[in-house]
């Protein structure tokens, strides 16, 4: 038993216990109470709804691990989507060749990276609080997007773009596959790359990280640049999903990304967290929403229950941490 516990702790950490308990609870409750919950339709719906929120959560994840936050993720995603849309429009809109879509994706990634780098540089060099900097960037990006689009949307894209938002490969939605690849990249970044070690050090104690020889300014700029790149990926997915781009798309996802990260065991003050528990937490949130919809509950009730679930999971994580520490001392 102890060997299983130690192996689980080494692989996932104590922060995985909360999301797993929540997952089992949601499956049991809605499996018994909601008709057709345990069906291919439910899981197919979750698979298609998960990627957009998941990609934006990954964009939020790295700044949170440094002890910061990125409140501009949704508008960075939309502005990146707008950049891609304008490139496609410039090459003929619905008649744009596939090569134009490649240029559109590059334009989206560069836009997201630029927004993130500007945010990171402001935080790194001014030492202003990330909430203030990213709030300012959020307002700037929103205003810029509304100015450029006059509050409207950009639509009319080639037919080959739609499968990126709605298509599937071997029964798995393409957006989900893209999200899983991004989860894998973020996992490798945090567990194998020097940048991952550096950003966790900054989250634990930025002054100690600086004294230990880390270039904290460079790391912060890279963190927010990567956050912007992930926003751009989400923006392209939303472009393909809705066949249009609008400044307000996905605006309601912002606070849910923070909720999902904390449900997944991310330390609110930075310095500690893993990607896989956050992935499980995202699945739990989507399953909870789908289960309530099947039971005919009001969507506002789902929002309220998300808050309750966060308290339950964080309590379970605290108890699990104490349990693992106790077992380690006994071992």
C-alpha positions, 0 to 999 in steps of 0.5 A: 500500500505504501509503495503505491502511495509513494509511486502515486505521489512521485508521479502526480503529487498530492495535488492530484488527489482533489481532482481525482476525488471530484472526478469520481464523485461527479461520475457517480452522482450524475451517472446515477441521477442524470439519464444518458450521462454515461453515454458517448454523446456526453463525452463527445460533447465534453471533448468538443467543449474542452479545448478552448477553455483548456488552451486558455487555462494553459495560457493562464497556468505559467503566469500563475506559477510565477506568482502572477496572473494574465487577465488579458488572455481572452482578448489576446486570443481574439486579437490573434484570431483577428490577425489570422482572419485579416490575412485570410481576407487579404488572400481572398477570404473563402477562396484563400489558398491553404498557404494563406492559412499557414501565413494566418497561423503565423500572424496569429502566433506573432500577435499573441507572442507580441502581446505576451512579450509586451506584458512580460517586459512591463512586469519584469522592468517596472516590477508593477503587480501583474494584476495591474499590468495585465488588467491594463493590457486587457483594456488596451487589447479590447479597445484596440480590437473594437477600434479595428473592427468597429465592434463587429466581427470578421467572417467568411473563411475557406471550407478547409478551416472548419474541420480544425474546429469541428473535424475529428481524426480516428473519432477524436475531435481535432481541437482536443488533439491539439489541446492534448499536444499542448498539455504534453508540451507544457508538461515537458516544459515544467518537468524537463526544461530549465525555463520550467525550473526557473519560473517555479523558482521565481514563484517561490521567491523571486529575490532568491531566484535572482541571487541564485543567478537566474535572469528573472527578467528574461524568464518573466518575459518568456513566460508571458510570451509563451502565454500569449502564444497559447492564447493565439492557438486558442484564437485560431481554434475559436476562429475555426469553431465559430467561422468568425472572429469577434473581440468578445468571444470567450470573454466568460472563460477568464475567471473559469481558467483561474478556477480550473488552475486552482482546482488542479492544485496550482499554488495561488502564490506561485512556485508549485503546480503540475499540468496533469491535475489541471487537465483532470480539473478541466474535465471535471468542470465540463462533466459537471456542466454537462450533467447539470444540463442533462438534469435540466438545471439552470446554468447559473447553478453550475456556476455556483456549484463550481465555487462549491467544488473548488472549496471541496477540492482544495480541502481534499488537497490539503488533507491529502498533502498532510496524509502524504507528509505523514506517510513520508515521515513514517517511511 
